[in-house]
Amino acid sequence: MSDGKPKSYSLIGAGRLASVLGPALTKIGLSCEAVVNRSLEPAELLVERIGSGEARSLELSQSIPGRLIIIAVPDDALASVTARLAHSDTDWTGRIVLHTSGVHSSEVLSALQGHGAATASFHPLQTFATEDEPSNIFKDLPVTIEGAEDARAVAEDIARRLGATPFHIRTDAKILYHAASVTASNYLVTLSALAEELYKATEPPGDTEHGLFKALAHQAIANAYTQGPGNALTGPVVRGDVDVLAAHLTEIEKRVPHLIPAYAIMATETVRLAVRSERLSADSASAMLDLLAGYLNDYVRTSGVI
C-alpha cells in the first residue's frame, strides 16, 4: 500500500449503522473482507447487502482480516467486544481500528492499542433509524474524529471520501459532546411528544395527527440554525409576556400537572436565552423566573416528591 491507505475493511457489528456504513465504504472503493457479529444471521444479511466479504460469528472468529477494522456495536457492548478482540489470535500490529460510538473516546480501545493497533473514534453525527437509509446519507454529514494521529488521518480520509465533513474533538470532550448530540436529537423527539400530549389534553375532536406541529417545528429549527437560537426565538417569553406564561402554567397545572416540571424547566432556559440575546429585560426575566419557581415549588409540595 504505497499511499498508506487501507484498501479493505472488516466490520464488527451488523446493526443499523453498520448496514449503512458497509455499503457506503464499498461504494468508495474499499473491499469488505468480513462482517463479524455475535449472531451469524445478521452478518450474513449484511454481507449479502454489501456484495462481498465473509460472514463470521464473534464467538467463533479467531482472527479478523483487513488492515482497517471498524467496530460498530452498541455503546454498552463496546468494551466487552474490544476485550474479546484483544484476546483473539489477530495480530493487531499496524492495524487501524475505528469505533463508531458517540459517547466513548478512543481510550475504550486501549487494549488493542496495547497490541500495536492505531485507534480512533469515528462518529457520524446522525440518527440511523432504519437500515434502508438513502445512499447519499453521508453527504455533508459531520463526522466526529479523535484518537491516535495515524488512525485519525485514515478516519478523516474515509469521511471525506464518503462526502462527509470530518471535524476533530478532544478526547476528554466526547461525553459532553454526546450529551449535546442526544439533546439535539432524542430530546427533540421527546419534546414533540410533549407538545402532542399538551394538545391532546384539550380533548380535540377526532384523532390527533402526529404532523399537526410539523411545519411549526421545522421552521423553528431551520430559523435556529440559519439565524442563531437567540435571533430565532419567538413567543411569549422573548416578548416579556408574563400574563401569557402564567395562563399556560395555570392550564397545564389544571389539566396535565405532571408536565409542569418539563414546561417550567424549558421556559426557564428560554428566559436565559432571551436575556443572553439581549431581547428580554432584567425586570421581565425576574418576574418570569419568580412565576416559574412558584409553580415548580407548588408541584414539589403537592406531588409528594418531598
C-alpha positions in Angstrom: 0.0 0.0 0.0 2.2 2.8 -1.3 -0.1 5.6 -0.2 -0.6 4.1 3.3 -4.3 4.0 2.9 -6.3 0.8 3.7 -7.8 -0.9 0.6 -10.1 -3.2 2.6 -12.0 -3.3 5.8 -13.8 -5.6 8.2 -16.9 -4.6 10.2 -17.5 -5.7 13.7 -21.3 -5.5 14.2 -24.2 -5.7 11.8 -26.7 -3.2 13.2 -28.3 -0.1 11.6 -25.1 2.0 11.3 -23.0 -0.9 10.1 -25.7 -1.8 7.5 -25.5 1.8 6.1 -21.7 2.3 6.5 -20.6 -1.0 4.9 -22.2 -0.5 1.5 -21.0 3.1 1.6 -17.4 2.1 2.2 -17.6 -0.5 -0.6 -19.0 2.2 -2.9 -15.9 4.4 -2.4 -13.6 1.5 -3.3 -12.9 -0.3 -0.1 -13.3 -4.0 -0.2 -15.2 -5.8 2.5 -13.2 -8.8 3.9 -15.5 -9.8 6.8 -18.6 -8.9 8.8 -18.3 -10.2 12.3 -21.3 -10.3 14.6 -22.4 -12.0 17.8 -25.2 -13.7 15.8 -24.3 -15.1 12.4 -27.6 -14.4 10.5 -27.3 -10.5 10.6 -23.7 -10.8 9.4 -24.8 -13.0 6.5 -27.5 -10.5 5.6 -25.1 -7.6 5.7 -22.5 -9.4 3.6 -25.3 -10.0 1.0 -26.2 -6.3 1.2 -22.6 -5.2 0.7 -22.0 -7.8 -2.1 -18.6 -9.1 -0.8 -16.9 -10.4 2.3 -17.3 -13.3 4.7 -19.9 -13.5 7.5 -18.4 -14.6 10.8 -19.6 -15.2 14.3 -17.8 -13.2 17.0 -17.9 -16.3 19.2 -16.0 -18.3 16.6 -13.9 -15.7 15.0 -10.2 -16.2 15.9 -8.6 -13.7 13.5 -10.0 -10.6 11.9 -8.8 -9.9 8.4 -8.0 -6.5 6.9 -5.9 -3.5 7.9 -8.9 -1.4 8.7 -11.3 -2.7 11.4 -14.4 -0.7 12.2 -16.3 -1.6 15.3 -20.0 -0.6 15.0 -21.7 -2.1 18.1 -23.9 -0.6 20.8 -22.2 1.7 23.3 -22.7 -0.7 26.2 -21.2 -3.6 24.3 -18.1 -1.8 23.0 -15.8 -2.5 26.0 -16.6 -6.2 26.1 -16.3 -6.7 22.3 -12.9 -4.9 22.4 -11.7 -7.2 25.2 -12.8 -10.2 23.2 -10.9 -8.9 20.1 -7.8 -8.2 22.2 -7.7 -11.9 23.2 -8.2 -13.3 19.7 -5.4 -14.6 17.5 -5.4 -11.4 15.5 -2.1 -9.7 15.0 -3.0 -6.1 15.7 0.3 -4.6 14.7 -0.1 -1.9 12.1 -3.9 -2.2 12.1 -6.2 0.8 12.1 -9.2 0.3 14.4 -12.0 2.8 14.5 -15.2 2.6 16.5 -18.4 4.5 15.8 -19.6 5.2 19.3 -20.6 8.8 20.1 -20.1 8.6 23.9 -16.8 6.6 24.1 -13.5 8.0 23.2 -10.7 6.1 21.5 -9.4 5.2 25.0 -12.0 2.4 25.1 -9.8 0.6 22.5 -6.7 0.9 24.7 -6.4 -2.9 24.8 -6.0 -3.1 21.1 -3.6 -0.1 21.1 -1.5 -2.1 23.6 -1.3 -4.8 21.0 0.0 -2.5 18.3 -3.1 -1.0 16.7 -3.7 2.7 16.0 -7.1 3.6 17.3 -9.6 6.4 16.9 -13.3 7.1 17.2 -15.4 7.9 14.1 -18.8 9.1 14.9 -21.3 10.1 12.1 -23.4 12.8 13.7 -26.7 11.4 12.5 -29.5 9.2 13.8 -29.9 6.0 11.8 -33.5 4.9 12.4 -33.5 2.2 9.7 -31.1 0.1 7.7 -32.6 1.5 4.5 -31.2 5.0 4.6 -30.6 6.9 1.4 -27.3 6.1 -0.3 -26.1 9.7 0.0 -26.8 10.0 3.7 -23.1 10.8 4.5 -23.0 13.8 2.1 -22.1 16.9 4.1 -22.7 14.9 7.3 -20.4 15.9 10.3 -18.2 13.1 11.5 -16.5 13.5 14.8 -13.0 12.1 15.0 -10.4 11.8 17.8 -7.6 9.4 18.7 -4.1 8.4 17.6 -2.6 10.5 14.7 -2.3 7.7 12.2 -5.9 6.5 12.9 -7.2 10.0 12.7 -5.7 10.5 9.3 -7.3 7.4 8.0 -10.7 8.3 9.6 -10.6 11.8 8.1 -9.7 10.4 4.6 -12.6 8.0 4.8 -15.0 10.7 5.9 -14.1 13.0 3.1 -14.3 10.1 0.5 -17.8 9.4 1.8 -18.7 13.1 1.2 -18.9 13.8 4.9 -17.3 16.7 6.8 -14.8 15.5 9.4 -14.1 17.5 12.5 -11.8 16.8 15.4 -12.6 16.8 19.0 -10.6 16.4 22.2 -10.6 13.0 23.8 -11.8 14.4 27.1 -14.7 16.1 25.4 -16.5 13.1 24.0 -19.1 12.6 26.8 -20.2 16.2 26.8 -20.3 16.2 23.0 -22.5 13.1 23.2 -24.8 14.8 25.7 -25.2 17.7 23.2 -25.9 15.3 20.4 -28.6 13.5 22.5 -30.2 16.9 23.3 -30.2 17.8 19.7 -31.9 14.6 18.6 -33.5 12.4 21.2 -34.9 15.2 23.3 -36.4 16.9 20.3 -38.4 13.7 19.8 -39.4 13.8 23.5 -40.4 17.5 23.0 -42.6 16.7 20.1 -44.3 14.0 22.2 -44.8 16.5 25.0 -46.4 19.0 22.6 -48.8 16.3 21.4 -49.7 15.4 25.0 -50.5 19.1 25.8 -52.7 19.3 22.7 -54.5 16.0 23.5 -55.3 17.4 26.9 -57.6 19.9 25.1 -59.7 16.8 24.1 -59.8 17.7 20.4 -62.5 16.1 18.2 -61.2 13.1 16.2 -57.8 11.6 16.1 -54.8 13.8 16.7 -52.4 13.7 13.8 -48.6 13.4 14.5 -47.9 16.0 11.9 -50.0 18.8 13.5 -47.0 20.8 14.6 -44.6 19.6 11.9 -44.4 22.8 9.9 -44.1 24.9 13.0 -41.3 22.7 14.4 -39.4 22.5 11.1 -39.5 26.3 10.6 -38.4 26.9 14.2 -35.4 24.6 13.9 -34.5 26.0 10.4 -34.6 29.5 11.9 -32.4 28.5 14.8 -29.7 27.1 12.5 -29.8 29.9 10.0 -30.2 32.9 12.3 -28.9 31.6 15.6 -31.1 30.5 18.5 -31.2 33.9 20.1 -32.4 35.7 17.0 -34.8 32.9 16.1 -36.6 32.9 19.4 -40.3 33.9 19.2 -43.2 33.6 21.6 -44.3 35.0 25.0 -41.0 34.7 26.9 -38.9 36.8 24.5 -41.8 39.3 24.3 -41.8 39.5 28.1 -45.5 38.5 28.3 -45.7 37.3 31.9 -49.5 37.0 31.7 -49.5 34.5 28.8 -46.8 32.5 30.6 -49.0 32.5 33.7 -52.0 31.4 31.7 -50.0 28.5 30.3 -48.9 27.3 33.7 -52.4 27.6 35.2 -54.0 25.5 32.4 -51.2 22.9 32.5 -51.5 22.6 36.3 -55.2 22.0 35.9 -55.2 19.5 33.0 -51.8 17.8 32.9 -50.0 18.7 36.1 -47.2 16.1 35.7 -45.9 18.3 32.8 -45.4 21.4 35.0 -41.7 20.5 35.7 -40.8 19.9 32.0 -42.6 23.1 30.8 -41.1 25.2 33.7 -37.6 24.0 33.0 -37.9 24.7 29.3 -39.4 28.1 30.0 -36.6 28.9 32.4 -33.9 28.1 29.8 -35.8 30.2 27.3 -35.7 33.1 29.7 -32.0 32.6 30.0 -31.6 32.5 26.2 -33.7 35.7 25.8 -31.7 37.6 28.3 -28.4 36.4 26.9 -29.6 37.6 23.5 -30.4 41.0 25.0 -34.0 40.7 23.9 -35.6 40.4 27.3 -35.3 43.0 30.1 -34.0 42.1 33.5 -37.3 43.1 35.2 -39.4 40.8 32.8 -36.9 38.0 33.3 -37.1 38.3 37.1 -40.9 38.3 37.0 -41.0 35.2 34.8 -38.4 33.3 36.9 -40.3 34.0 40.1 -43.5 32.8 38.5 -41.9 29.6 37.2 -40.2 28.9 40.6 -43.6 29.3 42.3 -45.3 26.7 40.1 -42.3 24.3 40.5 -42.4 24.6 44.3 -46.1 24.0 44.3 -45.6 20.9 42.2 -43.0 19.6 44.5 -45.2 20.1 47.6 -48.3 18.6 46.1 -46.9 15.7 44.2 -45.4 14.0 47.2 -41.8 14.4 45.9 -40.8 15.7 49.4 
